[in-house]
């Protein structure tokens, strides 16, 4: 089973959300229907980027790497394939 690093975007919040999961579709549905946590602040999350990994550890390592950037510009460059 593949694992995914994913980036969501909310127009309402004008914010990105970075995560990793083993079931991308189910996780997106959970974000859209959640009543707790950061993603519960909006219901318009759209998947704008993902990477697939064979190992869970690799997907979560990549998630941590991107979160450590703390940079909207770098996330936007990644989405535009410039990183």
mmCIF file as gemmi writes it, N, C-alpha and C atoms, coordinates in Angstrom:
data_model
loop_
_atom_site.group_PDB
_atom_site.id
_atom_site.type_symbol
_atom_site.label_atom_id
_atom_site.label_alt_id
_atom_site.label_comp_id
_atom_site.label_asym_id
_atom_site.label_entity_id
_atom_site.label_seq_id
_atom_site.pdbx_PDB_ins_code
_atom_site.Cartn_x
_atom_site.Cartn_y
_atom_site.Cartn_z
_atom_site.occupancy
_atom_site.B_iso_or_equiv
_atom_site.pdbx_formal_charge
_atom_site.auth_seq_id
_atom_site.auth_asym_id
_atom_site.pdbx_PDB_model_num
ATOM 1 N N . UNK Axp A 1 ? 0.845 -1.181 0 1 0 ? 1 A 1
ATOM 2 C CA . UNK Axp A 1 ? 0 0 0 1 0 ? 1 A 1
ATOM 3 C C . UNK Axp A 1 ? 0.892 1.246 0 1 0 ? 1 A 1
ATOM 4 N N . UNK Axp A 2 ? 0.634 2.17 -0.912 1 0 ? 2 A 1
ATOM 5 C CA . UNK Axp A 2 ? 1.441 3.398 -0.939 1 0 ? 2 A 1
ATOM 6 C C . UNK Axp A 2 ? 1.02 4.373 0.159 1 0 ? 2 A 1
ATOM 7 N N . UNK Axp A 3 ? 1.951 5.217 0.526 1 0 ? 3 A 1
ATOM 8 C CA . UNK Axp A 3 ? 1.703 6.294 1.487 1 0 ? 3 A 1
ATOM 9 C C . UNK Axp A 3 ? 1.897 7.608 0.76 1 0 ? 3 A 1
ATOM 10 N N . UNK Axp A 4 ? 1.22 8.645 1.245 1 0 ? 4 A 1
ATOM 11 C CA . UNK Axp A 4 ? 1.263 9.933 0.551 1 0 ? 4 A 1
ATOM 12 C C . UNK Axp A 4 ? 1.626 11.08 1.483 1 0 ? 4 A 1
ATOM 13 N N . UNK Axp A 5 ? 2.44 11.97 0.957 1 0 ? 5 A 1
ATOM 14 C CA . UNK Axp A 5 ? 2.622 13.3 1.513 1 0 ? 5 A 1
ATOM 15 C C . UNK Axp A 5 ? 1.618 14.14 0.734 1 0 ? 5 A 1
ATOM 16 N N . UNK Axp A 6 ? 0.881 15.016 1.394 1 0 ? 6 A 1
ATOM 17 C CA . UNK Axp A 6 ? -0.101 15.818 0.666 1 0 ? 6 A 1
ATOM 18 C C . UNK Axp A 6 ? -0.13 17.25 1.188 1 0 ? 6 A 1
ATOM 19 N N . UNK Axp A 7 ? -0.55 18.133 0.303 1 0 ? 7 A 1
ATOM 20 C CA . UNK Axp A 7 ? -0.733 19.536 0.674 1 0 ? 7 A 1
ATOM 21 C C . UNK Axp A 7 ? -2.14 19.942 0.248 1 0 ? 7 A 1
ATOM 22 N N . UNK Axp A 8 ? -2.878 20.494 1.214 1 0 ? 8 A 1
ATOM 23 C CA . UNK Axp A 8 ? -4.218 21.009 0.966 1 0 ? 8 A 1
ATOM 24 C C . UNK Axp A 8 ? -4.166 22.526 0.995 1 0 ? 8 A 1
ATOM 25 N N . UNK Axp A 9 ? -5.15 23.151 0.35 1 0 ? 9 A 1
ATOM 26 C CA . UNK Axp A 9 ? -5.258 24.612 0.387 1 0 ? 9 A 1
ATOM 27 C C . UNK Axp A 9 ? -6.698 25.004 0.638 1 0 ? 9 A 1
ATOM 28 N N . UNK Axp A 10 ? -6.889 26.024 1.48 1 0 ? 10 A 1
ATOM 29 C CA . UNK Axp A 10 ? -8.209 26.589 1.753 1 0 ? 10 A 1
ATOM 30 C C . UNK Axp A 10 ? -8.222 28.03 1.254 1 0 ? 10 A 1
ATOM 31 N N . UNK Axp A 11 ? -9.131 28.33 0.32 1 0 ? 11 A 1
ATOM 32 C CA . UNK Axp A 11 ? -9.276 29.718 -0.136 1 0 ? 11 A 1
ATOM 33 C C . UNK Axp A 11 ? -9.828 30.591 0.986 1 0 ? 11 A 1
ATOM 34 N N . UNK Axp A 12 ? -10.747 30.042 1.764 1 0 ? 12 A 1
ATOM 35 C CA . UNK Axp A 12 ? -11.36 30.802 2.865 1 0 ? 12 A 1
ATOM 36 C C . UNK Axp A 12 ? -10.295 31.298 3.837 1 0 ? 12 A 1
ATOM 37 N N . UNK Axp A 13 ? -9.38 30.403 4.221 1 0 ? 13 A 1
ATOM 38 C CA . UNK Axp A 13 ? -8.339 30.766 5.177 1 0 ? 13 A 1
ATOM 39 C C . UNK Axp A 13 ? -7.077 31.298 4.509 1 0 ? 13 A 1
ATOM 40 N N . UNK Axp A 14 ? -6.962 31.09 3.196 1 0 ? 14 A 1
ATOM 41 C CA . UNK Axp A 14 ? -5.748 31.419 2.447 1 0 ? 14 A 1
ATOM 42 C C . UNK Axp A 14 ? -4.536 30.759 3.11 1 0 ? 14 A 1
ATOM 43 N N . UNK Axp A 15 ? -4.687 29.469 3.416 1 0 ? 15 A 1
ATOM 44 C CA . UNK Axp A 15 ? -3.651 28.727 4.132 1 0 ? 15 A 1
ATOM 45 C C . UNK Axp A 15 ? -3.442 27.355 3.514 1 0 ? 15 A 1
ATOM 46 N N . UNK Axp A 16 ? -2.229 26.852 3.716 1 0 ? 16 A 1
ATOM 47 C CA . UNK Axp A 16 ? -1.883 25.494 3.315 1 0 ? 16 A 1
ATOM 48 C C . UNK Axp A 16 ? -1.945 24.585 4.532 1 0 ? 16 A 1
ATOM 49 N N . UNK Axp A 17 ? -2.165 23.302 4.274 1 0 ? 17 A 1
ATOM 50 C CA . UNK Axp A 17 ? -2.081 22.277 5.313 1 0 ? 17 A 1
ATOM 51 C C . UNK Axp A 17 ? -1.242 21.129 4.747 1 0 ? 17 A 1
ATOM 52 N N . UNK Axp A 18 ? -0.228 20.701 5.47 1 0 ? 18 A 1
ATOM 53 C CA . UNK Axp A 18 ? 0.666 19.631 5.036 1 0 ? 18 A 1
ATOM 54 C C . UNK Axp A 18 ? 0.434 18.416 5.917 1 0 ? 18 A 1
ATOM 55 N N . UNK Axp A 19 ? 0.293 17.24 5.292 1 0 ? 19 A 1
ATOM 56 C CA . UNK Axp A 19 ? 0.075 16.021 6.053 1 0 ? 19 A 1
ATOM 57 C C . UNK Axp A 19 ? 0.61 14.807 5.315 1 0 ? 19 A 1
ATOM 58 N N . UNK Axp A 20 ? 0.512 13.654 5.966 1 0 ? 20 A 1
ATOM 59 C CA . UNK Axp A 20 ? 0.91 12.38 5.367 1 0 ? 20 A 1
ATOM 60 C C . UNK Axp A 20 ? -0.095 11.326 5.807 1 0 ? 20 A 1
ATOM 61 N N . UNK Axp A 21 ? -0.35 10.349 4.921 1 0 ? 21 A 1
ATOM 62 C CA . UNK Axp A 21 ? -1.357 9.338 5.209 1 0 ? 21 A 1
ATOM 63 C C . UNK Axp A 21 ? -1.166 8.094 4.349 1 0 ? 21 A 1
ATOM 64 N N . UNK Axp A 22 ? -1.834 7.038 4.739 1 0 ? 22 A 1
ATOM 65 C CA . UNK Axp A 22 ? -1.841 5.813 3.955 1 0 ? 22 A 1
ATOM 66 C C . UNK Axp A 22 ? -3.066 5.714 3.059 1 0 ? 22 A 1
ATOM 67 N N . UNK Axp A 23 ? -4.085 6.541 3.308 1 0 ? 23 A 1
ATOM 68 C CA . UNK Axp A 23 ? -5.3 6.536 2.492 1 0 ? 23 A 1
ATOM 69 C C . UNK Axp A 23 ? -5.696 7.978 2.216 1 0 ? 23 A 1
ATOM 70 N N . UNK Axp A 24 ? -5.253 8.482 1.096 1 0 ? 24 A 1
ATOM 71 C CA . UNK Axp A 24 ? -5.4 9.903 0.762 1 0 ? 24 A 1
ATOM 72 C C . UNK Axp A 24 ? -6.862 10.331 0.663 1 0 ? 24 A 1
ATOM 73 N N . UNK Axp A 25 ? -7.694 9.567 -0.029 1 0 ? 25 A 1
ATOM 74 C CA . UNK Axp A 25 ? -9.098 9.947 -0.203 1 0 ? 25 A 1
ATOM 75 C C . UNK Axp A 25 ? -9.837 9.985 1.129 1 0 ? 25 A 1
ATOM 76 N N . UNK Axp A 26 ? -9.63 8.977 1.947 1 0 ? 26 A 1
ATOM 77 C CA . UNK Axp A 26 ? -10.293 8.927 3.254 1 0 ? 26 A 1
ATOM 78 C C . UNK Axp A 26 ? -9.828 10.073 4.147 1 0 ? 26 A 1
ATOM 79 N N . UNK Axp A 27 ? -8.545 10.383 4.084 1 0 ? 27 A 1
ATOM 80 C CA . UNK Axp A 27 ? -8.008 11.472 4.914 1 0 ? 27 A 1
ATOM 81 C C . UNK Axp A 27 ? -8.568 12.82 4.48 1 0 ? 27 A 1
ATOM 82 N N . UNK Axp A 28 ? -8.692 13.039 3.186 1 0 ? 28 A 1
ATOM 83 C CA . UNK Axp A 28 ? -9.264 14.296 2.689 1 0 ? 28 A 1
ATOM 84 C C . UNK Axp A 28 ? -10.711 14.433 3.151 1 0 ? 28 A 1
ATOM 85 N N . UNK Axp A 29 ? -11.476 13.351 3.062 1 0 ? 29 A 1
ATOM 86 C CA . UNK Axp A 29 ? -12.861 13.384 3.547 1 0 ? 29 A 1
ATOM 87 C C . UNK Axp A 29 ? -12.915 13.729 5.03 1 0 ? 29 A 1
ATOM 88 N N . UNK Axp A 30 ? -11.985 13.19 5.807 1 0 ? 30 A 1
ATOM 89 C CA . UNK Axp A 30 ? -11.948 13.476 7.239 1 0 ? 30 A 1
ATOM 90 C C . UNK Axp A 30 ? -11.651 14.96 7.491 1 0 ? 30 A 1
ATOM 91 N N . UNK Axp A 31 ? -10.727 15.523 6.707 1 0 ? 31 A 1
ATOM 92 C CA . UNK Axp A 31 ? -10.42 16.952 6.855 1 0 ? 31 A 1
ATOM 93 C C . UNK Axp A 31 ? -11.658 17.797 6.536 1 0 ? 31 A 1
ATOM 94 N N . UNK Axp A 32 ? -12.397 17.422 5.516 1 0 ? 32 A 1
ATOM 95 C CA . UNK Axp A 32 ? -13.558 18.207 5.096 1 0 ? 32 A 1
ATOM 96 C C . UNK Axp A 32 ? -14.729 18.1 6.068 1 0 ? 32 A 1
ATOM 97 N N . UNK Axp A 33 ? -14.769 17.034 6.834 1 0 ? 33 A 1
ATOM 98 C CA . UNK Axp A 33 ? -15.901 16.805 7.739 1 0 ? 33 A 1
ATOM 99 C C . UNK Axp A 33 ? -15.535 16.887 9.215 1 0 ? 33 A 1
ATOM 100 N N . UNK Axp A 34 ? -14.319 17.272 9.52 1 0 ? 34 A 1
ATOM 101 C CA . UNK Axp A 34 ? -13.849 17.303 10.898 1 0 ? 34 A 1
ATOM 102 C C . UNK Axp A 34 ? -14.491 18.439 11.689 1 0 ? 34 A 1
ATOM 103 N N . UNK Axp A 35 ? -14.713 18.182 12.974 1 0 ? 35 A 1
ATOM 104 C CA . UNK Axp A 35 ? -15.247 19.235 13.846 1 0 ? 35 A 1
ATOM 105 C C . UNK Axp A 35 ? -14.201 19.662 14.874 1 0 ? 35 A 1
ATOM 106 N N . UNK Axp A 36 ? -12.971 19.178 14.704 1 0 ? 36 A 1
ATOM 107 C CA . UNK Axp A 36 ? -11.899 19.533 15.633 1 0 ? 36 A 1
ATOM 108 C C . UNK Axp A 36 ? -10.596 19.692 14.862 1 0 ? 36 A 1
ATOM 109 N N . UNK Axp A 37 ? -9.68 20.458 15.432 1 0 ? 37 A 1
ATOM 110 C CA . UNK Axp A 37 ? -8.374 20.637 14.815 1 0 ? 37 A 1
ATOM 111 C C . UNK Axp A 37 ? -8.333 21.785 13.824 1 0 ? 37 A 1
ATOM 112 N N . UNK Axp A 38 ? -7.144 22.016 13.285 1 0 ? 38 A 1
ATOM 113 C CA . UNK Axp A 38 ? -6.926 23.152 12.393 1 0 ? 38 A 1
ATOM 114 C C . UNK Axp A 38 ? -7.825 23.124 11.167 1 0 ? 38 A 1
ATOM 115 N N . UNK Axp A 39 ? -7.953 21.969 10.52 1 0 ? 39 A 1
ATOM 116 C CA . UNK Axp A 39 ? -8.721 21.926 9.271 1 0 ? 39 A 1
ATOM 117 C C . UNK Axp A 39 ? -10.222 22.089 9.482 1 0 ? 39 A 1
ATOM 118 N N . UNK Axp A 40 ? -10.697 22.032 10.711 1 0 ? 40 A 1
ATOM 119 C CA . UNK Axp A 40 ? -12.124 22.226 10.96 1 0 ? 40 A 1
ATOM 120 C C . UNK Axp A 40 ? -12.534 23.693 10.79 1 0 ? 40 A 1
ATOM 121 N N . UNK Axp A 41 ? -11.565 24.581 10.668 1 0 ? 41 A 1
ATOM 122 C CA . UNK Axp A 41 ? -11.848 26.009 10.522 1 0 ? 41 A 1
ATOM 123 C C . UNK Axp A 41 ? -12.397 26.366 9.146 1 0 ? 41 A 1
ATOM 124 N N . UNK Axp A 42 ? -12.288 25.424 8.191 1 0 ? 42 A 1
ATOM 125 C CA . UNK Axp A 42 ? -12.789 25.658 6.835 1 0 ? 42 A 1
ATOM 126 C C . UNK Axp A 42 ? -13.299 24.336 6.272 1 0 ? 42 A 1
ATOM 127 N N . UNK Axp A 43 ? -14.179 24.43 5.305 1 0 ? 43 A 1
ATOM 128 C CA . UNK Axp A 43 ? -14.732 23.237 4.656 1 0 ? 43 A 1
ATOM 129 C C . UNK Axp A 43 ? -14.419 23.212 3.161 1 0 ? 43 A 1
ATOM 130 N N . UNK Axp A 44 ? -13.478 24.053 2.767 1 0 ? 44 A 1
ATOM 131 C CA . UNK Axp A 44 ? -13.165 24.158 1.33 1 0 ? 44 A 1
ATOM 132 C C . UNK Axp A 44 ? -11.766 23.645 0.981 1 0 ? 44 A 1
ATOM 133 N N . UNK Axp A 45 ? -11.224 22.724 1.769 1 0 ? 45 A 1
ATOM 134 C CA . UNK Axp A 45 ? -9.883 22.211 1.517 1 0 ? 45 A 1
ATOM 135 C C . UNK Axp A 45 ? -9.84 21.464 0.201 1 0 ? 45 A 1
ATOM 136 N N . UNK Axp A 46 ? -8.842 21.784 -0.615 1 0 ? 46 A 1
ATOM 137 C CA . UNK Axp A 46 ? -8.649 21.07 -1.875 1 0 ? 46 A 1
ATOM 138 C C . UNK Axp A 46 ? -7.229 20.529 -1.915 1 0 ? 46 A 1
ATOM 139 N N . UNK Axp A 47 ? -7.104 19.338 -2.46 1 0 ? 47 A 1
ATOM 140 C CA . UNK Axp A 47 ? -5.796 18.717 -2.627 1 0 ? 47 A 1
ATOM 141 C C . UNK Axp A 47 ? -5.091 19.401 -3.785 1 0 ? 47 A 1
ATOM 142 N N . UNK Axp A 48 ? -3.926 19.995 -3.517 1 0 ? 48 A 1
ATOM 143 C CA . UNK Axp A 48 ? -3.216 20.694 -4.587 1 0 ? 48 A 1
ATOM 144 C C . UNK Axp A 48 ? -1.868 20.08 -4.909 1 0 ? 48 A 1
ATOM 145 N N . UNK Axp A 49 ? -1.417 19.13 -4.057 1 0 ? 49 A 1
ATOM 146 C CA . UNK Axp A 49 ? -0.113 18.518 -4.297 1 0 ? 49 A 1
ATOM 147 C C . UNK Axp A 49 ? -0.007 17.223 -3.511 1 0 ? 49 A 1
ATOM 148 N N . UNK Axp A 50 ? 0.653 16.218 -4.103 1 0 ? 50 A 1
ATOM 149 C CA . UNK Axp A 50 ? 0.926 14.992 -3.355 1 0 ? 50 A 1
ATOM 150 C C . UNK Axp A 50 ? 2.156 14.293 -3.922 1 0 ? 50 A 1
ATOM 151 N N . UNK Axp A 51 ? 2.793 13.522 -3.066 1 0 ? 51 A 1
ATOM 152 C CA . UNK Axp A 51 ? 3.916 12.671 -3.438 1 0 ? 51 A 1
ATOM 153 C C . UNK Axp A 51 ? 3.624 11.284 -2.885 1 0 ? 51 A 1
ATOM 154 N N . UNK Axp A 52 ? 3.976 10.257 -3.64 1 0 ? 52 A 1
ATOM 155 C CA . UNK Axp A 52 ? 3.717 8.883 -3.215 1 0 ? 52 A 1
ATOM 156 C C . UNK Axp A 52 ? 5.003 8.209 -2.769 1 0 ? 52 A 1
ATOM 157 N N . UNK Axp A 53 ? 4.897 7.441 -1.685 1 0 ? 53 A 1
ATOM 158 C CA . UNK Axp A 53 ? 6.043 6.728 -1.118 1 0 ? 53 A 1
ATOM 159 C C . UNK Axp A 53 ? 5.66 5.284 -0.832 1 0 ? 53 A 1
ATOM 160 N N . UNK Axp A 54 ? 6.624 4.403 -0.939 1 0 ? 54 A 1
ATOM 161 C CA . UNK Axp A 54 ? 6.408 2.996 -0.614 1 0 ? 54 A 1
ATOM 162 C C . UNK Axp A 54 ? 6.374 2.781 0.9 1 0 ? 54 A 1
ATOM 163 N N . UNK Axp A 55 ? 7.182 3.542 1.619 1 0 ? 55 A 1
ATOM 164 C CA . UNK Axp A 55 ? 7.304 3.356 3.068 1 0 ? 55 A 1
ATOM 165 C C . UNK Axp A 55 ? 6.649 4.507 3.828 1 0 ? 55 A 1
ATOM 166 N N . UNK Axp A 56 ? 5.929 4.157 4.862 1 0 ? 56 A 1
ATOM 167 C CA . UNK Axp A 56 ? 5.263 5.135 5.732 1 0 ? 56 A 1
ATOM 168 C C . UNK Axp A 56 ? 6.275 6.13 6.295 1 0 ? 56 A 1
ATOM 169 N N . UNK Axp A 57 ? 7.426 5.61 6.721 1 0 ? 57 A 1
ATOM 170 C CA . UNK Axp A 57 ? 8.453 6.456 7.324 1 0 ? 57 A 1
ATOM 171 C C . UNK Axp A 57 ? 8.914 7.554 6.375 1 0 ? 57 A 1
ATOM 172 N N . UNK Axp A 58 ? 9.01 7.237 5.092 1 0 ? 58 A 1
ATOM 173 C CA . UNK Axp A 58 ? 9.467 8.226 4.111 1 0 ? 58 A 1
ATOM 174 C C . UNK Axp A 58 ? 8.443 9.337 3.918 1 0 ? 58 A 1
ATOM 175 N N . UNK Axp A 59 ? 7.161 8.974 3.879 1 0 ? 59 A 1
ATOM 176 C CA . UNK Axp A 59 ? 6.103 9.987 3.727 1 0 ? 59 A 1
ATOM 177 C C . UNK Axp A 59 ? 6.08 10.928 4.925 1 0 ? 59 A 1
ATOM 178 N N . UNK Axp A 60 ? 6.205 10.372 6.132 1 0 ? 60 A 1
ATOM 179 C CA . UNK Axp A 60 ? 6.167 11.209 7.333 1 0 ? 60 A 1
ATOM 180 C C . UNK Axp A 60 ? 7.448 12.029 7.494 1 0 ? 60 A 1
ATOM 181 N N . UNK Axp A 61 ? 8.552 11.504 7.017 1 0 ? 61 A 1
ATOM 182 C CA . UNK Axp A 61 ? 9.811 12.262 7.035 1 0 ? 61 A 1
ATOM 183 C C . UNK Axp A 61 ? 9.697 13.477 6.102 1 0 ? 61 A 1
ATOM 184 N N . UNK Axp A 62 ? 9.098 13.269 4.934 1 0 ? 62 A 1
ATOM 185 C CA . UNK Axp A 62 ? 8.919 14.374 3.976 1 0 ? 62 A 1
ATOM 186 C C . UNK Axp A 62 ? 7.949 15.416 4.541 1 0 ? 62 A 1
ATOM 187 N N . UNK Axp A 63 ? 6.894 14.965 5.213 1 0 ? 63 A 1
ATOM 188 C CA . UNK Axp A 63 ? 5.955 15.892 5.844 1 0 ? 63 A 1
ATOM 189 C C . UNK Axp A 63 ? 6.692 16.777 6.845 1 0 ? 63 A 1
ATOM 190 N N . UNK Axp A 64 ? 7.499 16.167 7.685 1 0 ? 64 A 1
ATOM 191 C CA . UNK Axp A 64 ? 8.244 16.923 8.689 1 0 ? 64 A 1
ATOM 192 C C . UNK Axp A 64 ? 9.195 17.919 8.033 1 0 ? 64 A 1
ATOM 193 N N . UNK Axp A 65 ? 9.868 17.493 6.972 1 0 ? 65 A 1
ATOM 194 C CA . UNK Axp A 65 ? 10.788 18.375 6.259 1 0 ? 65 A 1
ATOM 195 C C . UNK Axp A 65 ? 10.076 19.631 5.76 1 0 ? 65 A 1
ATOM 196 N N . UNK Axp A 66 ? 8.929 19.443 5.128 1 0 ? 66 A 1
ATOM 197 C CA . UNK Axp A 66 ? 8.186 20.59 4.584 1 0 ? 66 A 1
ATOM 198 C C . UNK Axp A 66 ? 7.672 21.486 5.707 1 0 ? 66 A 1
ATOM 199 N N . UNK Axp A 67 ? 7.192 20.898 6.78 1 0 ? 67 A 1
ATOM 200 C CA . UNK Axp A 67 ? 6.703 21.703 7.908 1 0 ? 67 A 1
ATOM 201 C C . UNK Axp A 67 ? 7.828 22.511 8.55 1 0 ? 67 A 1
ATOM 202 N N . UNK Axp A 68 ? 9.034 21.973 8.551 1 0 ? 68 A 1
ATOM 203 C CA . UNK Axp A 68 ? 10.172 22.701 9.121 1 0 ? 68 A 1
ATOM 204 C C . UNK Axp A 68 ? 10.582 23.903 8.266 1 0 ? 68 A 1
ATOM 205 N N . UNK Axp A 69 ? 10.198 23.904 7.003 1 0 ? 69 A 1
ATOM 206 C CA . UNK Axp A 69 ? 10.491 25.064 6.151 1 0 ? 69 A 1
ATOM 207 C C . UNK Axp A 69 ? 9.84 26.316 6.724 1 0 ? 69 A 1
ATOM 208 N N . UNK Axp A 70 ? 8.614 26.174 7.233 1 0 ? 70 A 1
ATOM 209 C CA . UNK Axp A 70 ? 7.839 27.307 7.746 1 0 ? 70 A 1
ATOM 210 C C . UNK Axp A 70 ? 7.809 28.457 6.729 1 0 ? 70 A 1
ATOM 211 N N . UNK Axp A 71 ? 7.658 28.077 5.477 1 0 ? 71 A 1
ATOM 212 C CA . UNK Axp A 71 ? 7.744 29.07 4.414 1 0 ? 71 A 1
ATOM 213 C C . UNK Axp A 71 ? 6.673 28.835 3.354 1 0 ? 71 A 1
ATOM 214 N N . UNK Axp A 72 ? 5.766 29.776 3.24 1 0 ? 72 A 1
ATOM 215 C CA . UNK Axp A 72 ? 4.739 29.711 2.204 1 0 ? 72 A 1
ATOM 216 C C . UNK Axp A 72 ? 5.374 29.754 0.821 1 0 ? 72 A 1
ATOM 217 N N . UNK Axp A 73 ? 6.41 30.576 0.666 1 0 ? 73 A 1
ATOM 218 C CA . UNK Axp A 73 ? 7.071 30.693 -0.639 1 0 ? 73 A 1
ATOM 219 C C . UNK Axp A 73 ? 7.672 29.372 -1.087 1 0 ? 73 A 1
ATOM 220 N N . UNK Axp A 74 ? 8.275 28.633 -0.158 1 0 ? 74 A 1
ATOM 221 C CA . UNK Axp A 74 ? 8.869 27.347 -0.528 1 0 ? 74 A 1
ATOM 222 C C . UNK Axp A 74 ? 7.79 26.314 -0.861 1 0 ? 74 A 1
ATOM 223 N N . UNK Axp A 75 ? 6.681 26.34 -0.142 1 0 ? 75 A 1
ATOM 224 C CA . UNK Axp A 75 ? 5.578 25.429 -0.457 1 0 ? 75 A 1
ATOM 225 C C . UNK Axp A 75 ? 5.01 25.76 -1.831 1 0 ? 75 A 1
ATOM 226 N N . UNK Axp A 76 ? 4.828 27.044 -2.114 1 0 ? 76 A 1
ATOM 227 C CA . UNK Axp A 76 ? 4.332 27.441 -3.434 1 0 ? 76 A 1
ATOM 228 C C . UNK Axp A 76 ? 5.312 27.044 -4.544 1 0 ? 76 A 1
ATOM 229 N N . UNK Axp A 77 ? 6.616 27.161 -4.283 1 0 ? 77 A 1
ATOM 230 C CA . UNK Axp A 77 ? 7.613 26.754 -5.27 1 0 ? 77 A 1
ATOM 231 C C . UNK Axp A 77 ? 7.564 25.238 -5.473 1 0 ? 77 A 1
ATOM 232 N N . UNK Axp A 78 ? 7.36 24.479 -4.415 1 0 ? 78 A 1
ATOM 233 C CA . UNK Axp A 78 ? 7.238 23.025 -4.53 1 0 ? 78 A 1
ATOM 234 C C . UNK Axp A 78 ? 6.031 22.666 -5.397 1 0 ? 78 A 1
ATOM 235 N N . UNK Axp A 79 ? 4.927 23.309 -5.145 1 0 ? 79 A 1
ATOM 236 C CA . UNK Axp A 79 ? 3.713 23.063 -5.914 1 0 ? 79 A 1
ATOM 237 C C . UNK Axp A 79 ? 3.93 23.408 -7.388 1 0 ? 79 A 1
ATOM 238 N N . UNK Axp A 80 ? 4.678 24.467 -7.634 1 0 ? 80 A 1
ATOM 239 C CA . UNK Axp A 80 ? 4.988 24.887 -9.006 1 0 ? 80 A 1
ATOM 240 C C . UNK Axp A 80 ? 6.167 24.107 -9.586 1 0 ? 80 A 1
ATOM 241 N N . UNK Axp A 81 ? 6.681 23.103 -8.815 1 0 ? 81 A 1
ATOM 242 C CA . UNK Axp A 81 ? 7.781 22.217 -9.239 1 0 ? 81 A 1
ATOM 243 C C . UNK Axp A 81 ? 9.112 22.935 -9.39 1 0 ? 81 A 1
ATOM 244 N N . UNK Axp A 82 ? 9.328 23.953 -8.579 1 0 ? 82 A 1
ATOM 245 C CA . UNK Axp A 82 ? 10.596 24.691 -8.637 1 0 ? 82 A 1
ATOM 246 C C . UNK Axp A 82 ? 11.537 24.292 -7.513 1 0 ? 82 A 1
ATOM 247 N N . UNK Axp A 83 ? 11.1 23.418 -6.619 1 0 ? 83 A 1
ATOM 248 C CA . UNK Axp A 83 ? 11.968 22.992 -5.505 1 0 ? 83 A 1
ATOM 249 C C . UNK Axp A 83 ? 12.412 21.558 -5.766 1 0 ? 83 A 1
